[in-house]
Amino acid sequence: MDYPEQPPVVEALEEPALPDYLVDTYSWAYLRPRNLRLLDRHFVVNGILWGNYRRLAAWACEHFSSGDRLLQAASVYGDLSARLARRVGALGFLDVIDIAPVQVNHCRKKLAGHRNVSVQLADAAAPPGSGYDAICCFFLLHEIPDQHRRLVVDALLAAVRPGGIVVFVDYHLPAWWHPLRPVMALVFRWLEPFADGLLRTRIEDLAKRSADVDWKKETCFGALYQKVVARRLR
Ligand SMILES: C[S@@+](CC[C@H](N)C(=O)[O-])C[C@H]1O[C@@H](n2cnc3c(N)ncnc32)[C@H](O)[C@@H]1O
């Protein structure tokens, strides 16, 4: 007797709720579909980063290789996800996660032509996979409160395989002489209330098992931006 084909058993994953910090502080930037269409333009993201978007995206991408299984810890405006997908190529795979459903849908549309990509709803503090070769965390840490930031750093380090890397690119305290320092101080105070917590801390000090990781930090553009490459040793 022929049995009807059974559908695969799919575990129901719990959807993360939108965190208060996102709703209270960043609704205008990330949760309103109309603003999202206005903001996701090269001249906007490049302007916000003082003309450094391409340089910063390339700075992050240079650590990833063809064949990598790569996680992007949150979707971002601009073409970073497409660059990452091209970087890992047909032999690799890119998982993009974001905590906001509207961003997940938007990112899926942007990446529709790429066959080596999946975009899922998840909190970077609880990524859906593990054993990644590499993770890219681009301008996420400064937007989340201190306690959540620690959870994200630990969860990303736990999600790479031993020998794998997590690349953080984010804001950094600019040099005292930086002409934009006073402007950025106002931007952080009014628009980015959690950034100060990142600027005052080394990313390596956020990790519980910091000693199990090799940390390399660089800064650029008068130290306004930092890149930290964390290689998990064991
Ligand atoms: C990564 S930051 C990037 C900001 C940057 N200005 C850009 O270019 O878009 C913004 C994204 O992070 C997402 N996000 C915030 N908290 C998150 C979390 N805990 N886990 C995953 N995604 C998160 C937001 O929904 C938003 O789409």
The ligand as an SDF file (V2000), in Angstrom:
LIG
                    3D

 27 29  0  0  0  0  0  0  0  0999 V2000
   22.7030   46.9020   11.4690 C   0  0  0  0  0  0  0  0  0  0  0  0
   22.0100   48.3640   11.9260 S   0  0  0  0  0  0  0  0  0  0  0  0
   22.6890   49.2280   10.5500 C   0  0  0  0  0  0  0  0  0  0  0  0
   22.6070   50.6440   10.5820 C   0  0  0  0  0  0  0  0  0  0  0  0
   23.2240   51.3410    9.4310 C   0  0  0  0  0  0  0  0  0  0  0  0
   22.9760   52.7470    9.6280 N   0  0  0  0  0  0  0  0  0  0  0  0
   22.7460   50.8940    8.0430 C   0  0  0  0  0  0  0  0  0  0  0  0
   23.5130   51.0390    7.1280 O   0  0  0  0  0  0  0  0  0  0  0  0
   21.6480   50.4130    7.8410 O   0  0  0  0  0  0  0  0  0  0  0  0
   20.2870   48.4220   11.6080 C   0  0  0  0  0  0  0  0  0  0  0  0
   19.5400   47.1230   11.5320 C   0  0  0  0  0  0  0  0  0  0  0  0
   19.7610   46.3590   12.6890 O   0  0  0  0  0  0  0  0  0  0  0  0
   18.5630   45.6620   13.0150 C   0  0  0  0  0  0  0  0  0  0  0  0
   18.6820   45.2150   14.3900 N   0  0  0  0  0  0  0  0  0  0  0  0
   18.6280   45.9350   15.5170 C   0  0  0  0  0  0  0  0  0  0  0  0
   18.8030   45.1480   16.6090 N   0  0  0  0  0  0  0  0  0  0  0  0
   18.9920   43.8950   16.1560 C   0  0  0  0  0  0  0  0  0  0  0  0
   19.2430   42.6420   16.7840 C   0  0  0  0  0  0  0  0  0  0  0  0
   19.3460   42.5410   18.0970 N   0  0  0  0  0  0  0  0  0  0  0  0
   19.3670   41.5590   16.0050 N   0  0  0  0  0  0  0  0  0  0  0  0
   19.2720   41.6450   14.6510 C   0  0  0  0  0  0  0  0  0  0  0  0
   19.0210   42.7960   13.9900 N   0  0  0  0  0  0  0  0  0  0  0  0
   18.8940   43.9200   14.7430 C   0  0  0  0  0  0  0  0  0  0  0  0
   17.4810   46.6810   12.7230 C   0  0  0  0  0  0  0  0  0  0  0  0
   16.2230   46.0910   12.5410 O   0  0  0  0  0  0  0  0  0  0  0  0
   18.0250   47.3310   11.4520 C   0  0  0  0  0  0  0  0  0  0  0  0
   17.5450   46.7170   10.2890 O   0  0  0  0  0  0  0  0  0  0  0  0
  1  2  1  0
  2  3  1  0
  2 10  1  0
  3  4  1  0
  4  5  1  0
  5  6  1  0
  5  7  1  0
  7  8  2  0
  7  9  1  0
 10 11  1  0
 11 12  1  0
 11 26  1  0
 12 13  1  0
 13 14  1  0
 13 24  1  0
 14 15  1  0
 14 23  1  0
 15 16  2  0
 16 17  1  0
 17 18  1  0
 17 23  2  0
 18 19  1  0
 18 20  2  0
 20 21  1  0
 21 22  2  0
 22 23  1  0
 24 25  1  0
 24 26  1  0
 26 27  1  0
M  CHG  2   2   1   9  -1
M  END
$$$$
